[in-house]
């Protein structure tokens, strides 16, 4: 069994250890006897979105986003078609913003996004920085039994993202700022697309969330998506310790 994982723009979007998300996904595949096929693609390179199982887009600066959105626009129809077909996508910070409708910079300039996600982002006057604890939405978890219903991570963004009627947040912020620091929401889910501001990187801190992505990818391919349980004892201790420490400060 193979799963193809693509890291898009790894040379330009890799803030705060985002590359660690690819490392975590690949490791959790190998530990189960699944062969991870890792692809990397940057500006101008051809991509087969329908042939991928998981697409990862990390975070970067406003300047880089302007360049990358132009490149993504020429791939928009193919990407949208793959997403409608169930492609699993994890997009963080800048990647999250680019899949939305637009990003309005502090000088009033607007960078149009792909419009795949019903979200939009407006630059704020101050940065939203620090550790985050998120209570995952039941809509995200569904009927899947999960040891943890929380996500932990680190955010550092000035953009305030707002969700439209067609978008649902990943969950509610228990500690930190989240999408905009105003409505207690963090991230978004649309079909199998997950957008979030959680760096850190996200998946090593939240192995249960990494497994959710792998299960969805396997299910899309018609494969057995009941992943073999791993010994996550140390990861679970670290996750619990962080949640408890932060919530004591709330």
N, C-alpha and C positions, 0 to 999 in steps of 0.2 A: 504494500500500500504506500502510495506517495501523496504528498500534499505540496503544491507549488505556492511559495510565499514570495511576493514581490515587494522589495523596498524601493519606493519611488523617490527620486532625488536624494539619495543618501549623502551626496557631497554638498548639498545646499540646505537640507532640512534635517538637522541632527542636534538640536539643542538639548541640554540637560540629560544626556545619556539616552536619547530616544532609540539609538541603535540597539540598546539592550532589549528592546521589545522583540526584535528579530531573533536575537540570541536565545531569548526565553522560549519563543515558539518552536525554534528548531530543536532545542534541548528536550522540550517536553514531547516532541514527536519522536526523537531518537530513543528516549527512555522507554517508549512503548513499542518500539520496533517499526515505527512509521518513518519512511524516508523523506526528510524535508528537502525540497528542491528550491534553493534560494536564488532568486533573480534580483539584479539591481539595474535600475534604468534611470537615466538623467535626461537633460534637455535634448529634444530632437530625436531621441531613440524610439524605435518602433516597439509597440507593446501589443500583446494579445490578452486583453482583459478577460475575455471569455475562457481562456485557457488557464487563468489563475484560480487559486482557491482562496488565498488571503492577500489583500493589498494593504500595505502600510504606508502612510504619509505622515511625516513628522512635522516639527515646528521650525520656524525660521523668522527672520526679520521682515518688516514691512516692505523693504526694498526688494528682497528676494521673492516675496509673494507676488509683487507686480510682474516680475519676469516669468514666474512659474505659471501664473494664471493664463498668460498668453499661450504658453506651451500646452497647457491642459485643455484650453478651449478647442484646439484642433482635434483633440481626442474625446471631446465631450459626448458625442453621440454613442460612440462605442462603449465608453465608461458607463453611461446611463443605461445602455442596453444590458450590460453585464450586471449592474446593480439590480435592475428589475428582474434579472434571472437568478438573483440570490447571492451574488458575489459578496464575500465577507470583507468589509473594509474597516480598518481602524485608522482614524485620522486625529491627530493631536495638534492643538493650538493653531498654528498657521495653516496646517492641512485641513483642520476643522473649518476654519474661516473661509478657505478657498472653495469648499464645496457648497457654501451658502450663497445667498443672493448677492451680497456686496459687503465690502469693508470700507467704511468712511473714516478717512484719516483725520487727524486733529486740525489740519489746514483746510478741511472741507472737501478735499479731493476724494473721489469715490472710485474704488477698484471693484469692478464687476466680478462676481464669482461665477461658478458654474450653474448655480441655482438648483442643484440636485437636492439640497437640504433646504427646508423652509425655515431658514435662520438668516439673520443679518447682524452685522457687527459695527459698532460705532466706537471710535477711540475715546477713552475717558481722560480725565484730567490727572488721574493718579494710577499707578500700577497696582494691580492686585497680586500680592506676593505672599507666599507662605505655604505651609502644609495644609492638606485638605483631607477631610473624612466625608464620604458620601454614603448615604443610606440608599441602596439600590432599589429602584422601583420594582414592584411585583410584575409589571408589564415586561420588564427586562428578563426577569428570572423565569416567568411562566410557571410551568409545573415541575421544572427541574429542581431536584433537591440540591441544596447548596450549603456548604459548611459556613460560609460567610455571606452576609447580605450587605457588606460594606466594601468600599474601595478606599484606598489611601494613595496619596500622591503629593506632588508639589506643583504649584501654579506660579506663573510669573507672566502676566499679560496686562496690557493697558486697554485692549479692546473689550468692549462689553457686548456680549452676544445675546440676542433676544430670539425667542422661538415663536413661530407662527402657529396657526391652528393645526397644521398637518404634522407638527413635530412634537415628540414627547421627550422629556429629559431622561437621562440615565437614572437620576435619583435626586434626592434632596440633600443639601449641604448641612452636615452636622457641625462641621468646623471648617473655617475658611470662607472663600468668596464665591467660587463657582463661576457660572456663565457671566454674571454681571454684578454680583454683590448686592443685588436688590430683591430678587424674587425667590431666592433659596434654591433655584434649580442648578444642576450641573450636567453638562454634556447633552447629547441627543442620541436617539436611536431612530433610524428610518430603515425599514426592512432589515437587512443585515449590515447596515452602515452604523458605526459607532463613532461619534465625535466627542471629544473631551479636551479639557485644559490640563489634565493630569500628566505631568512629566514624572521623571524620577529615576529610572523609567517606570512606566505603569505596570507592565505585566510581571516582572520578577516580584514586585510587592503584592501582587494580586493574582496568584496562580489559578485561582478558581475562575477568574475572568478570562485568563489565557485559554483555559480549557473550554469555556463557553464558545470562544471563537473557533477553536479546533473542531468542536462538535458540530457547529453550524456548517463549517466548511465540508466536513465529511458527509453530513446529511444532504447537502446540495449535490454531491457527487453520487448519491445513492449508496454510500458505503455505510458500514456499521459505525454508528457514531457514539456507541457506548464505550467511552475511553477507559482503559485499565487504570485503576486507582494507583497513584504514586505516593511514595512516602514524602509528604510535604510538612513533616513535623517542624523543622526549623523555620520554614517559610510561614507556617501558621503561627508559631510563637512570635516571630518578628511582626507579623501583621497585627496580632492581638495587642502586643505591647505598644505599638504605635497608636492604635485606636484608643486604647485606655489612657495613654499619656496625653494625647491631644484633647480628648473629651473632658479630662479633668481641668483643662484650661478654659473650656468653653463657658 
